[in-house]
Amino acid sequence: MNAAPKKKECDGYSVAVIIIDPQLGILIGDISDGRGASGVGGHVTDDFESYVEAAHGEVLEETGLTVTSLTPLFDDEVWRPNPCKRGDGPDGPGHFWQVYVAEAEGCLEPDKGSFSKMRWVSKADLQKLVERTLLRVRGELTDEEWVSEPGITFSWVRWLAEADLITVTGPELREIEKFMLTDKTNRP
């Protein structure tokens, strides 16, 4: 009898990559498990030795695209107490993050295990998705409504705001962050 594959543990290090194309817009995908829409991301030390290597690898793995430029949003990694679907990492709940803005080329071939729907959106469309996230946080969308037409994942709102791609007020961002840390129905 075969044993079930061992669940990967959280390493406490994550990378996020916001892919922008000057003509097509910002690349986002609906995460296959129903948590919402996001850019590319993943744990660093699963298969990589650095944030940069993980950024290149995750983009190729999740989209089929090859990174042609990569600009970090932060000078150093930043800590964020966001939940992980793998459970708590070595430093408790959360991750050390590096977030990049990237350009990429090639044929878009989304990984179906990562994304159920991937598409290029405008900044205006991205803002509409953030408004949907706020509706979810405020209890104005049911679980079914969210899964059928998700907004931006709770953790990704901050990264998109840091990249100046969306507009959220400080109180709205705090509202989303609080929901991310306390909601049990839409946990990773």
Backbone as CSV, one residue per row, in Angstrom:
resi,resn,N_x,N_y,N_z,CA_x,CA_y,CA_z,C_x,C_y,C_z
1,MET,0.851,-1.184,0.000,0.000,0.000,0.000,0.887,1.234,0.000
2,ASN,0.603,2.153,-0.885,1.399,3.368,-0.988,0.989,4.382,0.068
3,ALA,1.975,5.003,0.682,1.697,6.062,1.660,1.377,7.350,0.917
4,ALA,0.538,8.166,1.524,0.226,9.469,0.931,1.490,10.311,0.908
5,PRO,1.656,11.153,-0.133,2.847,11.996,-0.172,2.882,12.923,1.037
6,LYS,4.088,13.107,1.570,4.251,13.963,2.735,3.984,15.424,2.351
7,LYS,3.187,16.090,3.165,2.881,17.496,2.944,4.143,18.320,3.180
8,LYS,4.420,19.228,2.252,5.581,20.089,2.406,5.374,21.031,3.583
9,GLU,6.445,21.276,4.314,6.388,22.203,5.433,6.709,23.610,4.961
10,CYS,6.210,24.594,5.683,6.487,25.989,5.367,7.930,26.303,5.758
11,ASP,8.668,26.898,4.843,10.056,27.278,5.127,10.165,28.683,5.721
12,GLY,9.043,29.437,5.670,9.047,30.791,6.221,9.592,31.853,5.274
13,TYR,9.854,31.474,4.017,10.374,32.417,3.020,9.528,32.316,1.760
14,SER,9.016,33.457,1.290,8.175,33.463,0.097,8.582,34.565,-0.861
15,VAL,8.252,34.335,-2.106,8.513,35.305,-3.157,7.195,35.595,-3.866
16,ALA,7.015,36.841,-4.273,5.858,37.247,-5.065,6.374,37.991,-6.286
17,VAL,5.772,37.723,-7.435,6.218,38.349,-8.679,5.012,38.962,-9.383
18,ILE,5.063,40.266,-9.560,4.026,41.005,-10.279,4.539,41.203,-11.698
19,ILE,3.926,40.509,-12.651,4.368,40.568,-14.047,3.552,41.625,-14.772
20,ILE,4.272,42.561,-15.389,3.632,43.657,-16.115,4.110,43.649,-17.554
21,ASP,3.174,43.784,-18.470,3.488,43.925,-19.885,2.982,45.296,-20.321
22,PRO,3.817,46.109,-20.954,3.399,47.472,-21.328,2.134,47.516,-22.196
23,GLN,1.901,46.504,-23.017,0.710,46.488,-23.869,-0.453,45.702,-23.261
24,LEU,-0.157,44.616,-22.566,-1.214,43.714,-22.103,-1.740,44.034,-20.712
25,GLY,-0.920,44.620,-19.855,-1.347,44.948,-18.493,-0.626,44.134,-17.443
26,ILE,-1.354,43.766,-16.398,-0.809,43.052,-15.245,-1.357,41.624,-15.290
27,LEU,-0.465,40.643,-15.104,-0.871,39.244,-15.171,-1.349,38.773,-13.803
28,ILE,-2.587,38.275,-13.767,-3.123,37.689,-12.533,-3.827,36.385,-12.880
29,GLY,-3.985,35.571,-11.864,-4.707,34.324,-12.056,-5.550,34.003,-10.840
30,ASP,-6.662,33.327,-11.064,-7.492,32.849,-9.970,-6.836,31.586,-9.427
31,ILE,-6.492,31.589,-8.147,-5.831,30.452,-7.528,-6.793,29.267,-7.546
32,SER,-6.272,28.110,-7.905,-7.101,26.912,-8.102,-7.909,26.506,-6.882
33,ASP,-7.441,26.842,-5.675,-8.170,26.424,-4.475,-9.251,27.415,-4.046
34,GLY,-9.496,28.458,-4.847,-10.600,29.375,-4.577,-10.300,30.548,-3.668
35,ARG,-9.026,30.776,-3.309,-8.697,31.875,-2.394,-8.778,33.254,-3.032
36,GLY,-8.829,33.335,-4.344,-8.883,34.624,-5.008,-7.862,34.695,-6.124
37,ALA,-7.652,35.915,-6.614,-6.723,36.148,-7.718,-5.419,36.736,-7.186
38,SER,-4.322,36.355,-7.815,-3.017,36.870,-7.410,-2.058,36.814,-8.580
39,GLY,-0.869,37.321,-8.335,0.225,37.135,-9.265,0.916,35.827,-8.930
40,VAL,2.130,35.682,-9.417,2.914,34.468,-9.223,3.627,34.515,-7.881
41,GLY,3.728,33.379,-7.218,4.457,33.338,-5.958,4.683,31.929,-5.478
42,GLY,5.501,31.828,-4.437,5.747,30.520,-3.857,6.808,30.562,-2.781
43,HIS,7.007,29.423,-2.166,8.048,29.288,-1.156,9.412,29.280,-1.836
44,VAL,10.386,29.798,-1.158,11.707,29.965,-1.754,12.530,28.694,-1.714
45,THR,12.682,28.093,-0.545,13.673,27.024,-0.404,13.173,25.642,-0.812
46,ASP,11.951,25.532,-1.351,11.491,24.238,-1.865,12.445,23.733,-2.948
47,ASP,12.693,24.591,-3.915,13.498,24.200,-5.077,14.572,25.213,-5.440
48,PHE,14.704,26.280,-4.653,15.592,27.378,-5.048,16.501,27.785,-3.902
49,GLU,17.550,28.526,-4.236,18.517,28.936,-3.220,18.467,30.424,-2.904
50,SER,17.661,31.193,-3.653,17.583,32.631,-3.410,16.222,33.150,-3.863
51,TYR,15.901,34.347,-3.424,14.656,34.980,-3.875,14.661,35.174,-5.391
52,VAL,15.782,35.634,-5.934,15.871,35.887,-7.379,15.651,34.589,-8.150
53,GLU,16.327,33.528,-7.719,16.170,32.234,-8.390,14.717,31.754,-8.272
54,ALA,14.124,31.932,-7.101,12.730,31.522,-6.908,11.789,32.332,-7.792
55,ALA,12.043,33.628,-7.944,11.196,34.468,-8.795,11.218,33.958,-10.235
56,HIS,12.409,33.721,-10.761,12.528,33.202,-12.130,11.854,31.834,-12.251
57,GLY,12.131,30.950,-11.292,11.598,29.590,-11.342,10.092,29.521,-11.206
58,GLU,9.541,30.284,-10.273,8.086,30.264,-10.071,7.354,30.836,-11.290
59,VAL,7.887,31.883,-11.904,7.249,32.446,-13.100,7.221,31.402,-14.206
60,LEU,8.350,30.749,-14.440,8.402,29.728,-15.488,7.448,28.579,-15.170
61,GLU,7.475,28.096,-13.942,6.640,26.960,-13.529,5.145,27.284,-13.601
62,GLU,4.753,28.465,-13.130,3.323,28.786,-13.023,2.722,29.417,-14.271
63,THR,3.566,30.003,-15.144,3.028,30.701,-16.321,3.602,30.236,-17.650
64,GLY,4.753,29.568,-17.628,5.427,29.207,-18.860,6.258,30.345,-19.444
65,LEU,6.242,31.514,-18.794,6.974,32.690,-19.287,8.384,32.736,-18.710
66,THR,9.271,33.422,-19.410,10.641,33.619,-18.966,10.827,35.075,-18.552
67,VAL,11.313,35.292,-17.349,11.537,36.644,-16.838,12.635,37.320,-17.652
68,THR,12.371,38.562,-18.084,13.382,39.341,-18.816,13.890,40.527,-18.004
69,SER,13.122,40.970,-17.025,13.595,42.009,-16.099,12.916,41.779,-14.756
70,LEU,13.667,42.089,-13.690,13.191,41.800,-12.339,13.666,42.922,-11.424
71,THR,12.702,43.628,-10.815,13.033,44.747,-9.932,12.410,44.498,-8.563
72,PRO,13.227,44.446,-7.498,12.663,44.218,-6.161,11.902,45.445,-5.659
73,LEU,10.795,45.204,-4.955,10.049,46.304,-4.344,10.713,46.781,-3.057
74,PHE,11.452,45.902,-2.399,12.051,46.220,-1.107,13.567,46.014,-1.173
75,ASP,14.302,46.836,-0.424,15.756,46.682,-0.359,16.132,45.365,0.310
76,ASP,15.377,44.985,1.331,15.597,43.733,2.053,14.271,43.009,2.178
77,GLU,14.332,41.725,2.494,13.105,40.968,2.715,12.285,41.629,3.819
78,VAL,10.961,41.443,3.751,10.071,42.003,4.772,9.279,40.871,5.412
79,TRP,9.057,40.988,6.732,8.272,39.990,7.459,6.804,40.351,7.370
80,ARG,5.991,39.332,7.194,4.550,39.533,7.171,3.892,38.327,7.822
81,PRO,3.006,38.552,8.797,2.379,37.430,9.513,1.187,36.838,8.769
82,ASN,1.365,36.498,7.492,0.249,35.945,6.732,0.156,34.431,6.902
83,PRO,-1.067,33.887,6.926,-1.256,32.445,7.077,-0.663,31.686,5.882
84,CYS,-0.290,30.454,6.119,0.254,29.598,5.068,-0.551,28.311,5.013
85,LYS,-0.866,27.848,3.806,-1.640,26.604,3.683,-0.863,25.404,4.193
86,ARG,0.435,25.544,4.384,1.263,24.454,4.899,1.338,24.456,6.428
87,GLY,0.795,25.480,7.049,0.906,25.620,8.501,2.002,26.620,8.837
88,ASP,2.267,26.769,10.113,3.263,27.745,10.554,4.669,27.315,10.149
89,GLY,5.482,28.334,9.854,6.874,28.088,9.511,7.754,28.090,10.750
90,PRO,9.061,28.075,10.562,9.988,28.009,11.693,9.936,29.229,12.608
91,ASP,9.441,30.362,12.114,9.328,31.579,12.911,7.886,31.873,13.312
92,GLY,7.031,30.854,13.250,5.624,31.038,13.573,4.825,31.347,12.325
93,PRO,3.592,31.834,12.497,2.767,32.129,11.323,3.319,33.344,10.573
94,GLY,3.588,33.158,9.295,4.076,34.248,8.462,5.281,33.843,7.640
95,HIS,5.760,34.823,6.869,6.877,34.594,5.953,7.756,35.842,5.868
96,PHE,9.011,35.618,5.573,9.875,36.682,5.084,9.637,36.729,3.576
97,TRP,9.324,37.916,3.055,8.951,38.080,1.650,9.950,38.953,0.904
98,GLN,10.091,38.647,-0.371,10.636,39.601,-1.320,9.643,39.636,-2.465
99,VAL,9.314,40.844,-2.890,8.327,41.046,-3.945,9.034,41.736,-5.109
100,TYR,8.769,41.247,-6.297,9.391,41.792,-7.500,8.332,42.263,-8.488
101,VAL,8.692,43.281,-9.262,7.946,43.666,-10.449,8.791,43.168,-11.610
102,ALA,8.153,42.464,-12.536,8.905,41.812,-13.605,8.247,42.025,-14.957
103,GLU,9.069,41.862,-15.971,8.584,41.708,-17.330,9.002,40.312,-17.761
104,ALA,8.212,39.712,-18.643,8.498,38.344,-19.076,8.077,38.183,-20.532
105,GLU,8.623,37.154,-21.150,8.279,36.874,-22.542,8.020,35.383,-22.715
106,GLY,7.399,35.068,-23.852,7.112,33.676,-24.159,5.629,33.457,-24.338
107,CYS,5.259,32.205,-24.419,3.866,31.812,-24.601,3.258,31.505,-23.238
108,LEU,2.179,32.183,-22.915,1.516,31.986,-21.633,0.893,30.590,-21.582
109,GLU,1.401,29.762,-20.667,0.905,28.402,-20.456,0.727,28.199,-18.956
110,PRO,-0.397,28.669,-18.398,-0.611,28.588,-16.945,-0.621,27.166,-16.418
111,ASP,-0.036,26.983,-15.252,-0.060,25.713,-14.549,-1.448,25.538,-13.938
112,LYS,-2.187,24.542,-14.384,-3.562,24.324,-13.914,-3.621,23.976,-12.434
113,GLY,-2.551,23.435,-11.877,-2.527,23.151,-10.451,-2.412,24.410,-9.617
114,SER,-1.894,25.479,-10.221,-1.728,26.751,-9.520,-2.891,27.701,-9.772
115,PHE,-3.319,27.794,-11.026,-4.345,28.766,-11.408,-5.451,28.126,-12.230
116,SER,-6.697,28.463,-11.897,-7.816,27.978,-12.695,-8.089,28.910,-13.873
117,LYS,-7.670,30.154,-13.753,-7.906,31.141,-14.818,-6.819,32.210,-14.702
118,MET,-6.075,32.416,-15.779,-5.022,33.430,-15.774,-5.307,34.403,-16.907
119,ARG,-5.064,35.703,-16.611,-5.370,36.712,-17.618,-4.595,37.995,-17.361
120,TRP,-4.509,38.819,-18.402,-3.919,40.150,-18.302,-5.047,41.129,-17.996
121,VAL,-4.837,42.020,-17.032,-5.854,43.002,-16.668,-5.237,44.403,-16.651
122,SER,-6.091,45.392,-16.819,-5.665,46.791,-16.714,-5.623,47.192,-15.239
123,LYS,-5.034,48.345,-14.957,-5.046,48.855,-13.583,-6.482,49.088,-13.114
124,ALA,-7.348,49.554,-14.016,-8.754,49.783,-13.656,-9.443,48.460,-13.292
125,ASP,-9.176,47.411,-14.064,-9.751,46.093,-13.756,-9.209,45.552,-12.440
126,LEU,-7.926,45.781,-12.190,-7.302,45.352,-10.940,-7.963,46.061,-9.754
127,GLN,-8.235,47.343,-9.923,-8.895,48.110,-8.868,-10.293,47.563,-8.583
128,LYS,-11.018,47.157,-9.631,-12.350,46.570,-9.442,-12.264,45.268,-8.644
129,LEU,-11.213,44.495,-8.883,-11.032,43.245,-8.136,-10.736,43.526,-6.664
130,VAL,-10.007,44.594,-6.396,-9.736,44.988,-5.004,-11.039,45.424,-4.329
131,GLU,-11.892,46.118,-5.055,-13.196,46.512,-4.501,-14.011,45.271,-4.145
132,ARG,-13.888,44.228,-4.945,-14.582,42.969,-4.641,-14.004,42.340,-3.370
133,THR,-12.697,42.446,-3.198,-12.058,41.945,-1.982,-12.611,42.674,-0.765
134,LEU,-12.763,43.974,-0.876,-13.333,44.749,0.237,-14.767,44.313,0.540
135,LEU,-15.548,44.008,-0.490,-16.908,43.508,-0.262,-16.872,42.189,0.512
136,ARG,-15.931,41.328,0.166,-15.796,40.038,0.853,-15.422,40.244,2.324
137,VAL,-14.467,41.112,2.553,-14.005,41.396,3.914,-15.144,41.946,4.763
138,ARG,-15.997,42.731,4.156,-17.106,43.367,4.878,-18.346,42.482,4.971
139,GLY,-18.239,41.242,4.509,-19.347,40.301,4.630,-20.451,40.509,3.618
140,GLU,-20.158,41.231,2.537,-21.174,41.513,1.531,-21.168,40.511,0.374
141,LEU,-20.281,39.509,0.438,-20.246,38.427,-0.544,-20.237,37.098,0.205
142,THR,-21.019,36.149,-0.286,-21.012,34.807,0.300,-19.778,34.047,-0.185
143,ASP,-19.507,32.918,0.447,-18.413,32.058,-0.004,-18.594,31.686,-1.472
144,GLU,-19.812,31.343,-1.841,-20.106,30.926,-3.214,-19.885,32.072,-4.196
145,GLU,-20.324,33.272,-3.833,-20.119,34.426,-4.706,-18.635,34.731,-4.893
146,TRP,-17.863,34.588,-3.808,-16.423,34.828,-3.878,-15.734,33.800,-4.781
147,VAL,-16.063,32.528,-4.598,-15.416,31.482,-5.385,-15.782,31.607,-6.860
148,SER,-17.040,31.952,-7.158,-17.458,32.057,-8.562,-16.860,33.276,-9.261
149,GLU,-16.618,34.324,-8.517,-16.023,35.549,-9.087,-15.160,36.221,-8.016
150,PRO,-13.947,35.707,-7.822,-13.115,36.212,-6.727,-12.507,37.575,-6.993
151,GLY,-12.135,38.221,-5.912,-11.336,39.430,-5.983,-9.875,39.049,-5.783
152,ILE,-9.069,40.033,-5.437,-7.649,39.797,-5.171,-7.506,39.097,-3.817
153,THR,-6.610,38.125,-3.724,-6.380,37.455,-2.443,-5.974,38.493,-1.402
154,PHE,-6.306,38.205,-0.162,-6.068,39.163,0.924,-4.594,39.537,1.036
155,SER,-3.707,38.568,0.899,-2.278,38.869,1.042,-1.738,39.682,-0.136
156,TRP,-2.303,39.523,-1.310,-1.778,40.223,-2.484,-2.205,41.686,-2.575
157,VAL,-3.247,42.086,-1.878,-3.665,43.490,-1.935,-2.501,44.391,-1.513
158,ARG,-1.832,44.023,-0.440,-0.702,44.846,0.031,0.390,44.946,-1.020
159,TRP,0.737,43.831,-1.665,1.831,43.881,-2.651,1.455,44.765,-3.836
160,LEU,0.224,44.684,-4.282,-0.211,45.524,-5.405,-0.245,46.998,-5.016
161,ALA,-0.598,47.267,-3.762,-0.575,48.655,-3.271,0.865,49.152,-3.180
162,GLU,1.769,48.322,-2.677,3.189,48.702,-2.581,3.780,49.006,-3.952
163,ALA,3.279,48.325,-4.987,3.764,48.532,-6.354,3.041,49.688,-7.047
164,ASP,2.172,50.398,-6.318,1.391,51.519,-6.869,0.517,51.123,-8.062
165,LEU,-0.016,49.914,-8.019,-0.892,49.455,-9.087,-2.365,49.565,-8.719
166,ILE,-2.644,49.719,-7.433,-4.012,49.897,-6.952,-4.013,51.003,-5.905
167,THR,-5.198,51.458,-5.588,-5.363,52.461,-4.542,-6.231,51.885,-3.431
168,VAL,-5.668,51.846,-2.228,-6.426,51.487,-1.032,-6.008,52.453,0.060
169,THR,-6.946,52.807,0.904,-6.605,53.690,2.022,-5.930,52.866,3.116
170,GLY,-5.277,53.539,4.042,-4.682,52.859,5.186,-5.704,52.055,5.966
171,PRO,-6.869,52.648,6.294,-7.889,51.873,7.017,-8.392,50.660,6.223
172,GLU,-8.542,50.789,4.895,-8.981,49.646,4.086,-7.944,48.524,4.107
173,LEU,-6.685,48.902,3.979,-5.626,47.903,4.004,-5.572,47.204,5.363
174,ARG,-5.724,47.955,6.439,-5.743,47.348,7.774,-6.948,46.415,7.927
175,GLU,-8.080,46.804,7.354,-9.290,45.977,7.397,-9.051,44.635,6.681
176,ILE,-8.418,44.689,5.535,-8.122,43.476,4.771,-7.102,42.613,5.512
177,GLU,-6.057,43.248,6.043,-5.022,42.500,6.771,-5.618,41.806,8.000
178,LYS,-6.480,42.498,8.725,-7.106,41.909,9.907,-7.963,40.713,9.509
179,PHE,-8.731,40.873,8.453,-9.573,39.778,7.971,-8.712,38.583,7.575
180,MET,-7.600,38.850,6.882,-6.695,37.790,6.445,-6.207,36.963,7.639
181,LEU,-5.959,37.639,8.751,-5.410,36.954,9.923,-6.462,36.271,10.785
182,THR,-7.733,36.670,10.654,-8.756,36.135,11.555,-9.819,35.274,10.874
183,ASP,-10.038,35.426,9.587,-11.089,34.667,8.900,-10.699,33.201,8.785
184,LYS,-11.598,32.318,9.138,-11.332,30.877,9.065,-11.978,30.229,7.840
185,THR,-12.897,30.929,7.158,-13.606,30.319,6.051,-12.810,30.350,4.762
186,ASN,-11.894,31.277,4.621,-11.167,31.405,3.362,-9.662,31.299,3.590
187,ARG,-9.276,30.479,4.546,-7.859,30.271,4.853,-7.199,29.498,3.731
188,PRO,-5.911,29.705,3.581,-5.201,28.918,2.562,-5.247,27.443,2.894
